[in-house]
Amino acid sequence: MLSNFFTSFHQSKFFTICLAGIGATLCIFMIAQGAQLAPEYLGIMAPFGATMVILFALPKSPLAQPKNILGGHLLTTTIGLIALQFWDVTPLTMAISVGAGVSLMMLTNTLHPPAGANPLLVLSLQVSWGFLLSPVLSGCLLIILFGWCYHNWISRIGYPLKSKK
């Protein structure tokens, strides 16, 4: 009877939901721990929370694939940094930066919705170019590595998607 319960629970949608939440929790915890271990490391930023939704709830989505996570975050952060370098921070600058980020992600086939917030973050905080390396690059690489381990070893969904040729 107990084994039937566990079998039924393991095959339920609730199990999948719990597993996704646990994966997102562990991934963000791992990234946030970096700041505890090395104070100069800033590995966390708010858009990574939205990346967790896509990576753990929709891992088969094209938006959750490594090139989208990495490319989307790097491109939009770079756009924000360029805007910050050459323009004052205004509502127009923010709008143009987000619009350019969306267009560039679409053009490069690296669309990742959480990355759309990066130019706003860069302009609001007025960060330096080092922000591109940490938290953006380092955080993205950790997220992709964690997602690969998690989806191949724990959820057994497989990640990333195999490209269709």
C-alpha positions in Angstrom: 0.0 0.0 0.0 2.8 2.4 0.9 4.7 1.5 -2.2 1.6 2.3 -4.3 1.4 5.7 -2.7 5.1 6.4 -3.5 4.7 5.1 -7.0 1.6 7.2 -7.6 3.3 10.3 -6.0 6.4 9.9 -8.1 4.3 9.9 -11.3 2.1 12.8 -10.2 2.2 16.4 -11.4 2.7 17.4 -7.8 6.0 15.5 -7.7 7.2 17.3 -10.9 6.2 20.7 -9.4 8.0 19.9 -6.1 11.1 18.7 -8.0 11.2 22.0 -10.1 10.9 24.1 -6.9 13.7 22.1 -5.2 15.9 22.5 -8.3 15.4 26.3 -8.4 16.0 26.5 -4.6 19.3 24.6 -4.8 20.6 26.5 -7.8 19.9 29.9 -6.3 21.3 28.8 -3.0 24.5 27.6 -4.7 25.0 30.9 -6.6 24.2 33.0 -3.5 26.7 31.0 -1.4 29.4 32.3 -3.6 29.1 35.7 -1.9 29.5 34.0 1.5 32.6 32.2 0.4 34.3 35.0 -1.5 33.0 38.5 -0.6 34.4 40.0 -3.9 32.2 37.5 -5.8 28.8 38.9 -6.6 27.0 36.0 -8.2 23.4 36.8 -7.9 21.0 39.2 -9.6 17.2 39.3 -9.7 16.8 38.2 -13.3 18.3 34.9 -12.3 15.2 34.2 -10.3 13.1 34.4 -13.5 15.7 32.2 -15.2 14.9 29.5 -12.6 11.3 29.5 -13.7 12.2 28.7 -17.3 15.1 26.3 -16.5 13.3 24.2 -13.9 9.6 24.5 -14.9 10.1 24.5 -18.7 13.5 22.8 -19.3 12.5 21.6 -22.8 11.7 25.1 -23.9 14.0 26.7 -26.4 14.1 29.7 -24.0 15.8 27.5 -21.3 18.6 26.2 -23.5 22.2 27.2 -22.6 22.8 29.4 -25.6 19.6 31.3 -24.7 20.5 31.7 -21.0 24.1 32.7 -21.7 23.6 34.7 -24.9 20.5 36.5 -23.7 22.0 37.6 -20.4 25.4 38.6 -21.9 23.9 40.5 -24.9 21.4 42.5 -22.9 23.8 43.3 -20.1 26.3 44.5 -22.7 23.6 46.8 -24.3 22.9 48.2 -20.8 26.6 48.8 -20.2 27.1 50.5 -23.6 24.1 52.7 -22.9 25.4 53.6 -19.5 28.8 54.5 -21.1 27.4 56.9 -23.6 24.1 58.3 -22.3 22.6 59.6 -19.2 20.1 57.3 -17.4 16.7 58.5 -18.5 13.4 56.7 -19.2 14.2 57.0 -22.9 17.6 55.4 -22.4 16.1 52.6 -20.4 13.4 52.0 -23.0 15.8 52.0 -26.0 18.1 49.6 -24.1 15.4 47.1 -23.4 14.0 47.4 -27.0 17.5 46.9 -28.4 18.1 43.9 -26.2 14.9 42.2 -27.3 15.7 42.9 -31.0 19.3 41.6 -30.6 18.2 38.4 -28.8 15.7 37.8 -31.5 18.3 38.5 -34.2 20.8 36.1 -32.7 18.2 33.4 -31.8 19.2 33.7 -28.1 15.8 34.9 -26.7 15.6 34.5 -22.9 12.8 36.7 -21.3 14.5 37.2 -17.9 17.4 38.8 -19.7 15.1 41.6 -20.8 15.5 43.1 -17.3 19.3 43.3 -17.5 19.5 46.7 -19.2 17.2 48.2 -16.5 19.3 46.6 -13.8 22.6 47.9 -15.3 21.2 51.4 -15.8 19.5 51.6 -12.4 22.5 50.4 -10.4 25.0 52.1 -12.7 27.4 49.1 -12.5 30.9 48.8 -14.0 31.9 46.6 -16.9 33.0 44.0 -14.3 29.3 43.2 -13.8 29.4 41.4 -17.1 31.9 38.9 -15.7 30.4 38.7 -12.2 27.5 38.1 -11.7 26.4 37.7 -15.3 28.9 35.4 -16.9 29.8 33.5 -13.8 26.2 33.2 -12.7 25.0 32.0 -16.1 27.8 29.3 -16.3 26.9 28.0 -12.9 23.2 28.0 -13.7 23.8 26.1 -17.0 26.1 23.6 -15.2 23.7 23.1 -12.4 20.8 22.7 -14.8 22.7 20.1 -16.8 23.6 18.1 -13.6 20.1 18.4 -12.2 18.1 17.5 -15.3 20.4 14.7 -16.3 20.9 13.1 -12.9 17.9 14.0 -10.7 14.9 14.9 -12.9 16.1 12.7 -15.7 14.5 14.9 -18.3 17.8 15.4 -20.1 19.3 18.8 -20.8 20.1 20.6 -23.0 17.8 19.6 -25.8 19.5 17.7 -28.6 19.4 19.9 -31.7 17.4 18.6 -34.6 19.5 18.4 -37.8 
